[in-house]
Amino acid sequence: MLRARIVLAAADGASNAAIGRTLGVCDGTVRKWRRRFCLHGLDGLADRTRTGRSRRFPATVVAEVKALACELPADGDVPLAKWSCPDLAIEAAQRGIVESVSASTVRRWAKR
């Protein structure tokens, strides 16, 4: 949506600085998407494939663990006042949400 707004504002004749101020992004971001649109058309606005390791856990698993974190432990017969990341990791495995997950991974998910 942001990329399309940048291109449409540019088509209306707005400068990079004006587009950036209006949309709350830096001039470099505006320049990047204008350039990619000029070179590749609508295909230039699509995400490119990323390098690196693919995600180990699908978004649904992350969402389920976050939903678990929002539950009170006592509602699930867990004798805790509140969840800790290690406790969430163990409970997620016991409930079959994941085979196993580290407490540090759960902490990163919760932080986001």
A tleap script that builds the chain and sets N, CA, C and O, in Angstrom:
source leaprc.protein.ff14SB
mol = sequence {
  NMET LEU ARG ALA ARG ILE VAL LEU ALA ALA
  ALA ASP GLY ALA SER ASN ALA ALA ILE GLY
  ARG THR LEU GLY VAL CYS ASP GLY THR VAL
  ARG LYS TRP ARG ARG ARG PHE CYS LEU HIE
  GLY LEU ASP GLY LEU ALA ASP ARG THR ARG
  THR GLY ARG SER ARG ARG PHE PRO ALA THR
  VAL VAL ALA GLU VAL LYS ALA LEU ALA CYS
  GLU LEU PRO ALA ASP GLY ASP VAL PRO LEU
  ALA LYS TRP SER CYS PRO ASP LEU ALA ILE
  GLU ALA ALA GLN ARG GLY ILE VAL GLU SER
  VAL SER ALA SER THR VAL ARG ARG TRP ALA
  LYS CARG
}
set mol.1.N position { 0.821 -1.177 0.000 }
set mol.1.CA position { 0.000 0.000 0.000 }
set mol.1.C position { 0.872 1.250 0.000 }
set mol.1.O position { 0.601 2.188 -0.749 }
set mol.2.N position { 1.922 1.277 0.836 }
set mol.2.CA position { 2.815 2.417 0.898 }
set mol.2.C position { 3.490 2.634 -0.452 }
set mol.2.O position { 3.606 3.767 -0.918 }
set mol.3.N position { 3.928 1.558 -1.071 }
set mol.3.CA position { 4.621 1.666 -2.355 }
set mol.3.C position { 3.722 2.278 -3.416 }
set mol.3.O position { 4.160 3.108 -4.213 }
set mol.4.N position { 2.475 1.867 -3.421 }
set mol.4.CA position { 1.520 2.410 -4.388 }
set mol.4.C position { 1.267 3.893 -4.107 }
set mol.4.O position { 1.161 4.688 -5.041 }
set mol.5.N position { 1.172 4.262 -2.855 }
set mol.5.CA position { 0.959 5.676 -2.506 }
set mol.5.C position { 2.131 6.532 -2.966 }
set mol.5.O position { 1.942 7.650 -3.444 }
set mol.6.N position { 3.339 6.003 -2.820 }
set mol.6.CA position { 4.528 6.726 -3.274 }
set mol.6.C position { 4.457 6.965 -4.772 }
set mol.6.O position { 4.667 8.085 -5.238 }
set mol.7.N position { 4.163 5.923 -5.519 }
set mol.7.CA position { 4.104 6.034 -6.980 }
set mol.7.C position { 2.982 6.972 -7.409 }
set mol.7.O position { 3.170 7.780 -8.318 }
set mol.8.N position { 1.835 6.879 -6.777 }
set mol.8.CA position { 0.713 7.757 -7.144 }
set mol.8.C position { 1.015 9.223 -6.821 }
set mol.8.O position { 0.672 10.117 -7.594 }
set mol.9.N position { 1.655 9.461 -5.683 }
set mol.9.CA position { 2.024 10.838 -5.335 }
set mol.9.C position { 3.053 11.377 -6.310 }
set mol.9.O position { 3.011 12.553 -6.674 }
set mol.10.N position { 3.975 10.529 -6.733 }
set mol.10.CA position { 4.974 10.944 -7.724 }
set mol.10.C position { 4.307 11.265 -9.056 }
set mol.10.O position { 4.692 12.217 -9.734 }
set mol.11.N position { 3.307 10.469 -9.432 }
set mol.11.CA position { 2.583 10.717 -10.685 }
set mol.11.C position { 1.842 12.049 -10.633 }
set mol.11.O position { 1.612 12.673 -11.669 }
set mol.12.N position { 1.464 12.490 -9.424 }
set mol.12.CA position { 0.807 13.787 -9.257 }
set mol.12.C position { 1.809 14.934 -9.257 }
set mol.12.O position { 1.419 16.100 -9.178 }
set mol.13.N position { 3.105 14.609 -9.346 }
set mol.13.CA position { 4.131 15.642 -9.448 }
set mol.13.C position { 4.780 16.046 -8.146 }
set mol.13.O position { 5.537 17.016 -8.119 }
set mol.14.N position { 4.509 15.329 -7.049 }
set mol.14.CA position { 5.110 15.671 -5.755 }
set mol.14.C position { 6.591 15.314 -5.740 }
set mol.14.O position { 7.009 14.346 -6.376 }
set mol.15.N position { 7.375 16.090 -5.018 }
set mol.15.CA position { 8.806 15.798 -4.891 }
set mol.15.C position { 9.022 14.655 -3.906 }
set mol.15.O position { 8.132 14.308 -3.129 }
set mol.16.N position { 10.222 14.077 -3.952 }
set mol.16.CA position { 10.547 12.998 -3.019 }
set mol.16.C position { 10.409 13.470 -1.570 }
set mol.16.O position { 9.865 12.757 -0.727 }
set mol.17.N position { 10.900 14.665 -1.294 }
set mol.17.CA position { 10.835 15.197 0.068 }
set mol.17.C position { 9.388 15.373 0.521 }
set mol.17.O position { 9.047 15.043 1.657 }
set mol.18.N position { 8.546 15.888 -0.355 }
set mol.18.CA position { 7.134 16.100 -0.003 }
set mol.18.C position { 6.423 14.764 0.225 }
set mol.18.O position { 5.632 14.626 1.158 }
set mol.19.N position { 6.708 13.796 -0.623 }
set mol.19.CA position { 6.097 12.471 -0.469 }
set mol.19.C position { 6.548 11.855 0.855 }
set mol.19.O position { 5.738 11.298 1.596 }
set mol.20.N position { 7.831 11.957 1.143 }
set mol.20.CA position { 8.368 11.409 2.379 }
set mol.20.C position { 7.728 12.024 3.603 }
set mol.20.O position { 7.370 11.317 4.545 }
set mol.21.N position { 7.581 13.357 3.594 }
set mol.21.CA position { 6.944 14.032 4.739 }
set mol.21.C position { 5.501 13.586 4.892 }
set mol.21.O position { 5.050 13.293 5.999 }
set mol.22.N position { 4.781 13.534 3.787 }
set mol.22.CA position { 3.361 13.173 3.826 }
set mol.22.C position { 3.148 11.744 4.325 }
set mol.22.O position { 2.239 11.483 5.112 }
set mol.23.N position { 3.990 10.828 3.864 }
set mol.23.CA position { 3.805 9.413 4.202 }
set mol.23.C position { 4.636 8.968 5.405 }
set mol.23.O position { 4.511 7.828 5.852 }
set mol.24.N position { 5.468 9.839 5.924 }
set mol.24.CA position { 6.252 9.493 7.106 }
set mol.24.C position { 7.396 8.537 6.835 }
set mol.24.O position { 7.718 7.696 7.675 }
set mol.25.N position { 8.012 8.657 5.669 }
set mol.25.CA position { 9.169 7.827 5.341 }
set mol.25.C position { 10.308 8.741 4.891 }
set mol.25.O position { 10.086 9.915 4.599 }
set mol.26.N position { 11.517 8.206 4.837 }
set mol.26.CA position { 12.656 9.018 4.427 }
set mol.26.C position { 12.703 9.132 2.901 }
set mol.26.O position { 12.087 8.348 2.179 }
set mol.27.N position { 13.453 10.133 2.436 }
set mol.27.CA position { 13.569 10.374 0.998 }
set mol.27.C position { 14.143 9.161 0.266 }
set mol.27.O position { 13.758 8.875 -0.868 }
set mol.28.N position { 15.060 8.453 0.915 }
set mol.28.CA position { 15.667 7.277 0.290 }
set mol.28.C position { 14.640 6.191 -0.021 }
set mol.28.O position { 14.736 5.511 -1.042 }
set mol.29.N position { 13.668 6.035 0.854 }
set mol.29.CA position { 12.606 5.050 0.623 }
set mol.29.C position { 11.772 5.456 -0.580 }
set mol.29.O position { 11.437 4.622 -1.421 }
set mol.30.N position { 11.440 6.724 -0.660 }
set mol.30.CA position { 10.660 7.226 -1.805 }
set mol.30.C position { 11.454 7.022 -3.086 }
set mol.30.O position { 10.915 6.547 -4.086 }
set mol.31.N position { 12.734 7.380 -3.061 }
set mol.31.CA position { 13.597 7.238 -4.240 }
set mol.31.C position { 13.664 5.784 -4.692 }
set mol.31.O position { 13.588 5.492 -5.885 }
set mol.32.N position { 13.805 4.883 -3.735 }
set mol.32.CA position { 13.907 3.446 -4.051 }
set mol.32.C position { 12.679 2.953 -4.802 }
set mol.32.O position { 12.805 2.297 -5.836 }
set mol.33.N position { 11.484 3.267 -4.284 }
set mol.33.CA position { 10.268 2.730 -4.912 }
set mol.33.C position { 9.925 3.431 -6.219 }
set mol.33.O position { 9.361 2.813 -7.122 }
set mol.34.N position { 10.253 4.694 -6.329 }
set mol.34.CA position { 10.053 5.386 -7.615 }
set mol.34.C position { 10.958 4.768 -8.674 }
set mol.34.O position { 10.527 4.515 -9.799 }
set mol.35.N position { 12.203 4.529 -8.309 }
set mol.35.CA position { 13.174 3.950 -9.252 }
set mol.35.C position { 12.738 2.551 -9.678 }
set mol.35.O position { 12.745 2.233 -10.868 }
set mol.36.N position { 12.364 1.721 -8.719 }
set mol.36.CA position { 11.955 0.355 -9.073 }
set mol.36.C position { 10.709 0.357 -9.942 }
set mol.36.O position { 10.573 -0.481 -10.833 }
set mol.37.N position { 9.793 1.296 -9.690 }
set mol.37.CA position { 8.597 1.376 -10.525 }
set mol.37.C position { 8.965 1.812 -11.941 }
set mol.37.O position { 8.428 1.287 -12.916 }
set mol.38.N position { 9.873 2.764 -12.050 }
set mol.38.CA position { 10.297 3.228 -13.383 }
set mol.38.C position { 10.987 2.118 -14.172 }
set mol.38.O position { 10.792 2.000 -15.381 }
set mol.39.N position { 11.782 1.315 -13.498 }
set mol.39.CA position { 12.532 0.251 -14.185 }
set mol.39.C position { 11.684 -0.981 -14.500 }
set mol.39.O position { 11.869 -1.607 -15.544 }
set mol.40.N position { 10.753 -1.336 -13.603 }
set mol.40.CA position { 10.059 -2.622 -13.732 }
set mol.40.C position { 8.538 -2.520 -13.749 }
set mol.40.O position { 7.864 -3.547 -13.827 }
set mol.41.N position { 7.984 -1.331 -13.680 }
set mol.41.CA position { 6.529 -1.173 -13.661 }
set mol.41.C position { 5.943 -1.732 -12.374 }
set mol.41.O position { 6.583 -1.689 -11.323 }
set mol.42.N position { 4.730 -2.256 -12.458 }
set mol.42.CA position { 4.060 -2.796 -11.265 }
set mol.42.C position { 4.839 -3.936 -10.634 }
set mol.42.O position { 4.809 -4.103 -9.415 }
set mol.43.N position { 5.539 -4.728 -11.446 }
set mol.43.CA position { 6.332 -5.837 -10.895 }
set mol.43.C position { 7.429 -5.325 -9.962 }
set mol.43.O position { 7.851 -6.040 -9.053 }
set mol.44.N position { 7.891 -4.100 -10.179 }
set mol.44.CA position { 8.925 -3.525 -9.335 }
set mol.44.C position { 8.450 -3.221 -7.924 }
set mol.44.O position { 9.268 -3.056 -7.019 }
set mol.45.N position { 7.149 -3.147 -7.725 }
set mol.45.CA position { 6.602 -2.859 -6.397 }
set mol.45.C position { 6.422 -4.111 -5.546 }
set mol.45.O position { 6.113 -4.016 -4.358 }
set mol.46.N position { 6.611 -5.270 -6.142 }
set mol.46.CA position { 6.455 -6.541 -5.413 }
set mol.46.C position { 7.699 -6.815 -4.569 }
set mol.46.O position { 8.783 -6.316 -4.870 }
set mol.47.N position { 7.536 -7.607 -3.518 }
set mol.47.CA position { 8.670 -8.018 -2.696 }
set mol.47.C position { 9.593 -8.907 -3.509 }
set mol.47.O position { 9.138 -9.741 -4.293 }
set mol.48.N position { 10.868 -8.727 -3.321 }
set mol.48.CA position { 11.850 -9.611 -3.943 }
set mol.48.C position { 12.095 -10.785 -3.008 }
set mol.48.O position { 11.851 -10.700 -1.804 }
set mol.49.N position { 12.578 -11.874 -3.577 }
set mol.49.CA position { 12.913 -13.023 -2.730 }
set mol.49.C position { 14.084 -12.637 -1.846 }
set mol.49.O position { 14.968 -11.885 -2.257 }
set mol.50.N position { 14.080 -13.153 -0.647 }
set mol.50.CA position { 15.121 -12.817 0.315 }
set mol.50.C position { 16.110 -13.961 0.432 }
set mol.50.O position { 15.762 -15.133 0.291 }
set mol.51.N position { 17.343 -13.589 0.692 }
set mol.51.CA position { 18.366 -14.606 0.901 }
set mol.51.C position { 18.356 -15.014 2.364 }
set mol.51.O position { 17.697 -14.392 3.197 }
set mol.52.N position { 19.085 -16.050 2.652 }
set mol.52.CA position { 19.191 -16.492 4.036 }
set mol.52.C position { 18.309 -17.690 4.323 }
set mol.52.O position { 17.605 -18.206 3.454 }
set mol.53.N position { 18.373 -18.103 5.548 }
set mol.53.CA position { 17.623 -19.276 5.975 }
set mol.53.C position { 16.133 -18.969 5.996 }
set mol.53.O position { 15.721 -17.880 6.396 }
set mol.54.N position { 15.339 -19.919 5.570 }
set mol.54.CA position { 13.888 -19.741 5.602 }
set mol.54.C position { 13.399 -19.846 7.045 }
set mol.54.O position { 14.101 -20.355 7.920 }
set mol.55.N position { 12.201 -19.363 7.269 }
set mol.55.CA position { 11.640 -19.389 8.621 }
set mol.55.C position { 11.454 -20.824 9.090 }
set mol.55.O position { 11.017 -21.693 8.335 }
set mol.56.N position { 11.791 -21.048 10.337 }
set mol.56.CA position { 11.636 -22.388 10.901 }
set mol.56.C position { 10.209 -22.628 11.374 }
set mol.56.O position { 9.698 -23.745 11.292 }
set mol.57.N position { 9.569 -21.568 11.871 }
set mol.57.CA position { 8.219 -21.683 12.400 }
set mol.57.C position { 7.269 -20.848 11.544 }
set mol.57.O position { 7.540 -19.674 11.292 }
set mol.58.N position { 6.168 -21.433 11.098 }
set mol.58.CA position { 5.191 -20.653 10.326 }
set mol.58.C position { 4.515 -19.595 11.199 }
set mol.58.O position { 4.517 -19.687 12.426 }
set mol.59.N position { 3.945 -18.602 10.547 }
set mol.59.CA position { 3.289 -17.503 11.260 }
set mol.59.C position { 2.159 -18.001 12.156 }
set mol.59.O position { 1.888 -17.400 13.195 }
set mol.60.N position { 1.502 -19.079 11.771 }
set mol.60.CA position { 0.401 -19.603 12.593 }
set mol.60.C position { 0.907 -20.094 13.946 }
set mol.60.O position { 0.233 -19.924 14.961 }
set mol.61.N position { 2.086 -20.700 13.963 }
set mol.61.CA position { 2.663 -21.179 15.222 }
set mol.61.C position { 3.010 -19.992 16.120 }
set mol.61.O position { 2.731 -20.006 17.319 }
set mol.62.N position { 3.619 -18.969 15.528 }
set mol.62.CA position { 3.965 -17.772 16.296 }
set mol.62.C position { 2.696 -17.153 16.894 }
set mol.62.O position { 2.678 -16.765 18.062 }
set mol.63.N position { 1.643 -17.067 16.086 }
set mol.63.CA position { 0.379 -16.494 16.561 }
set mol.63.C position { -0.223 -17.337 17.687 }
set mol.63.O position { -0.754 -16.787 18.652 }
set mol.64.N position { -0.145 -18.653 17.574 }
set mol.64.CA position { -0.696 -19.519 18.626 }
set mol.64.C position { 0.068 -19.372 19.936 }
set mol.64.O position { -0.532 -19.379 21.011 }
set mol.65.N position { 1.376 -19.239 19.852 }
set mol.65.CA position { 2.171 -19.068 21.074 }
set mol.65.C position { 1.878 -17.699 21.692 }
set mol.65.O position { 1.801 -17.578 22.915 }
set mol.66.N position { 1.717 -16.675 20.861 }
set mol.66.CA position { 1.361 -15.354 21.379 }
set mol.66.C position { -0.024 -15.384 22.024 }
set mol.66.O position { -0.243 -14.750 23.056 }
set mol.67.N position { -0.949 -16.113 21.423 }
set mol.67.CA position { -2.287 -16.243 22.017 }
set mol.67.C position { -2.201 -16.974 23.354 }
set mol.67.O position { -2.890 -16.614 24.308 }
set mol.68.N position { -1.364 -17.986 23.421 }
set mol.68.CA position { -1.156 -18.702 24.679 }
set mol.68.C position { -0.613 -17.751 25.746 }
set mol.68.O position { -1.012 -17.824 26.909 }
set mol.69.N position { 0.281 -16.876 25.354 }
set mol.69.CA position { 0.864 -15.917 26.302 }
set mol.69.C position { -0.186 -14.964 26.859 }
set mol.69.O position { -0.027 -14.429 27.956 }
set mol.70.N position { -1.259 -14.754 26.103 }
set mol.70.CA position { -2.327 -13.852 26.554 }
set mol.70.C position { -3.295 -14.533 27.515 }
set mol.70.O position { -4.085 -13.862 28.179 }
set mol.71.N position { -3.240 -15.848 27.593 }
set mol.71.CA position { -4.102 -16.589 28.521 }
set mol.71.C position { -3.506 -16.562 29.927 }
set mol.71.O position { -2.289 -16.467 30.086 }
set mol.72.N position { -4.342 -16.642 30.920 }
set mol.72.CA position { -3.850 -16.804 32.289 }
set mol.72.C position { -3.453 -18.262 32.489 }
set mol.72.O position { -4.218 -19.159 32.135 }
set mol.73.N position { -2.288 -18.512 33.041 }
set mol.73.CA position { -1.868 -19.902 33.242 }
set mol.73.C position { -2.867 -20.715 34.065 }
set mol.73.O position { -3.077 -21.900 33.804 }
set mol.74.N position { -3.475 -20.078 35.052 }
set mol.74.CA position { -4.423 -20.792 35.924 }
set mol.74.C position { -5.638 -21.282 35.147 }
set mol.74.O position { -6.249 -22.278 35.534 }
set mol.75.N position { -6.006 -20.599 34.051 }
set mol.75.CA position { -7.145 -21.053 33.237 }
set mol.75.C position { -6.870 -22.391 32.566 }
set mol.75.O position { -7.804 -23.120 32.232 }
set mol.76.N position { -5.603 -22.719 32.366 }
set mol.76.CA position { -5.233 -23.998 31.767 }
set mol.76.C position { -4.692 -24.978 32.773 }
set mol.76.O position { -3.960 -25.900 32.415 }
set mol.77.N position { -5.043 -24.791 34.033 }
set mol.77.CA position { -4.600 -25.661 35.129 }
set mol.77.C position { -3.079 -25.700 35.274 }
set mol.77.O position { -2.514 -26.729 35.646 }
set mol.78.N position { -2.431 -24.597 34.984 }
set mol.78.CA position { -0.991 -24.480 35.197 }
set mol.78.C position { -0.791 -23.659 36.465 }
set mol.78.O position { -1.303 -22.543 36.556 }
set mol.79.N position { -0.068 -24.179 37.433 }
set mol.79.CA position { 0.057 -23.498 38.731 }
set mol.79.C position { 1.045 -22.328 38.699 }
set mol.79.O position { 2.052 -22.336 39.407 }
set mol.80.N position { 0.750 -21.338 37.883 }
set mol.80.CA position { 1.597 -20.148 37.785 }
set mol.80.C position { 0.729 -18.905 37.868 }
set mol.80.O position { -0.440 -18.928 37.481 }
set mol.81.N position { 1.299 -17.826 38.370 }
set mol.81.CA position { 0.579 -16.555 38.397 }
set mol.81.C position { 0.659 -15.866 37.036 }
set mol.81.O position { -0.296 -15.226 36.596 }
set mol.82.N position { 1.815 -16.006 36.373 }
set mol.82.CA position { 1.991 -15.434 35.035 }
set mol.82.C position { 3.004 -16.282 34.272 }
set mol.82.O position { 3.762 -17.047 34.868 }
set mol.83.N position { 3.006 -16.137 32.939 }
set mol.83.CA position { 3.891 -16.925 32.096 }
set mol.83.C position { 5.295 -16.323 32.086 }
set mol.83.O position { 5.459 -15.103 32.094 }
set mol.84.N position { 6.284 -17.176 32.069 }
set mol.84.CA position { 7.650 -16.787 31.739 }
set mol.84.C position { 7.929 -17.380 30.358 }
set mol.84.O position { 7.199 -18.266 29.912 }
set mol.85.N position { 8.944 -16.918 29.693 }
set mol.85.CA position { 9.240 -17.455 28.360 }
set mol.85.C position { 9.590 -18.944 28.394 }
set mol.85.O position { 9.131 -19.687 27.527 }
set mol.86.N position { 10.390 -19.409 29.367 }
set mol.86.CA position { 10.634 -20.853 29.438 }
set mol.86.C position { 9.350 -21.660 29.675 }
set mol.86.O position { 9.168 -22.734 29.103 }
set mol.87.N position { 8.464 -21.124 30.529 }
set mol.87.CA position { 7.200 -21.818 30.786 }
set mol.87.C position { 6.331 -21.865 29.527 }
set mol.87.O position { 5.691 -22.877 29.243 }
set mol.88.N position { 6.317 -20.758 28.775 }
set mol.88.CA position { 5.545 -20.734 27.527 }
set mol.88.C position { 6.092 -21.740 26.521 }
set mol.88.O position { 5.324 -22.417 25.839 }
set mol.89.N position { 7.405 -21.838 26.428 }
set mol.89.CA position { 8.019 -22.785 25.499 }
set mol.89.C position { 7.624 -24.224 25.851 }
set mol.89.O position { 7.290 -25.019 24.972 }
set mol.90.N position { 7.666 -24.539 27.129 }
set mol.90.CA position { 7.299 -25.888 27.583 }
set mol.90.C position { 5.814 -26.152 27.327 }
set mol.90.O position { 5.446 -27.214 26.823 }
set mol.91.N position { 4.968 -25.188 27.673 }
set mol.91.CA position { 3.514 -25.359 27.507 }
set mol.91.C position { 3.138 -25.488 26.033 }
set mol.91.O position { 2.258 -26.277 25.689 }
set mol.92.N position { 3.792 -24.722 25.160 }
set mol.92.CA position { 3.512 -24.807 23.727 }
set mol.92.C position { 3.843 -26.202 23.194 }
set mol.92.O position { 3.119 -26.741 22.358 }
set mol.93.N position { 4.927 -26.774 23.677 }
set mol.93.CA position { 5.294 -28.137 23.267 }
set mol.93.C position { 4.314 -29.160 23.836 }
set mol.93.O position { 3.932 -30.102 23.141 }
set mol.94.N position { 3.906 -28.987 25.085 }
set mol.94.CA position { 2.969 -29.924 25.697 }
set mol.94.C position { 1.604 -29.888 25.021 }
set mol.94.O position { 0.936 -30.917 24.913 }
set mol.95.N position { 1.189 -28.710 24.565 }
set mol.95.CA position { -0.104 -28.590 23.881 }
set mol.95.C position { -0.031 -28.997 22.416 }
set mol.95.O position { -1.055 -29.038 21.734 }
set mol.96.N position { 1.157 -29.298 21.929 }
set mol.96.CA position { 1.302 -29.735 20.545 }
set mol.96.C position { 1.323 -28.600 19.528 }
set mol.96.O position { 1.149 -28.831 18.332 }
set mol.97.N position { 1.534 -27.389 19.996 }
set mol.97.CA position { 1.621 -26.252 19.072 }
set mol.97.C position { 2.909 -26.363 18.264 }
set mol.97.O position { 2.921 -26.113 17.059 }
set mol.98.N position { 3.993 -26.742 18.941 }
set mol.98.CA position { 5.290 -26.976 18.308 }
set mol.98.C position { 5.879 -28.243 18.889 }
set mol.98.O position { 5.499 -28.684 19.974 }
set mol.99.N position { 6.814 -28.823 18.149 }
set mol.99.CA position { 7.508 -29.986 18.693 }
set mol.99.C position { 8.424 -29.537 19.827 }
set mol.99.O position { 8.449 -30.133 20.904 }
set mol.100.N position { 9.174 -28.472 19.557 }
set mol.100.CA position { 9.988 -27.836 20.591 }
set mol.100.C position { 10.336 -26.431 20.122 }
set mol.100.O position { 10.401 -26.155 18.924 }
set mol.101.N position { 10.558 -25.552 21.090 }
set mol.101.CA position { 10.945 -24.172 20.808 }
set mol.101.C position { 11.731 -23.672 22.009 }
set mol.101.O position { 11.433 -24.028 23.149 }
set mol.102.N position { 12.732 -22.849 21.749 }
set mol.102.CA position { 13.548 -22.343 22.851 }
set mol.102.C position { 12.872 -21.153 23.520 }
set mol.102.O position { 12.041 -20.470 22.922 }
set mol.103.N position { 13.239 -20.926 24.747 }
set mol.103.CA position { 12.705 -19.788 25.488 }
set mol.103.C position { 13.133 -18.476 24.841 }
set mol.103.O position { 12.381 -17.501 24.854 }
set mol.104.N position { 14.341 -18.447 24.273 }
set mol.104.CA position { 14.811 -17.209 23.633 }
set mol.104.C position { 14.001 -16.902 22.378 }
set mol.104.O position { 13.767 -15.734 22.068 }
set mol.105.N position { 13.573 -17.926 21.655 }
set mol.105.CA position { 12.713 -17.704 20.482 }
set mol.105.C position { 11.356 -17.163 20.913 }
set mol.105.O position { 10.831 -16.229 20.306 }
set mol.106.N position { 10.796 -17.748 21.955 }
set mol.106.CA position { 9.521 -17.259 22.493 }
set mol.106.C position { 9.680 -15.812 22.952 }
set mol.106.O position { 8.776 -15.000 22.752 }
set mol.107.N position { 10.800 -15.486 23.555 }
set mol.107.CA position { 11.050 -14.106 24.016 }
set mol.107.C position { 11.070 -13.130 22.829 }
set mol.107.O position { 10.502 -12.041 22.905 }
set mol.108.N position { 11.726 -13.530 21.739 }
set mol.108.CA position { 11.762 -12.666 20.527 }
set mol.108.C position { 10.369 -12.473 19.967 }
set mol.108.O position { 10.007 -11.363 19.576 }
set mol.109.N position { 9.574 -13.547 19.922 }
set mol.109.CA position { 8.199 -13.433 19.413 }
set mol.109.C position { 7.390 -12.491 20.284 }
set mol.109.O position { 6.649 -11.652 19.771 }
set mol.110.N position { 7.523 -12.620 21.599 }
set mol.110.CA position { 6.748 -11.787 22.522 }
set mol.110.C position { 7.176 -10.319 22.418 }
set mol.110.O position { 6.353 -9.414 22.549 }
set mol.111.N position { 8.438 -10.101 22.186 }
set mol.111.CA position { 8.962 -8.735 22.086 }
set mol.111.C position { 8.380 -8.012 20.878 }
set mol.111.O position { 8.104 -6.813 20.933 }
set mol.112.N position { 8.196 -8.752 19.785 }
set mol.112.CA position { 7.618 -8.163 18.572 }
set mol.112.C position { 6.167 -7.866 18.805 }
set mol.112.O position { 5.488 -7.364 17.909 }
savepdb mol mol.pdb
quit
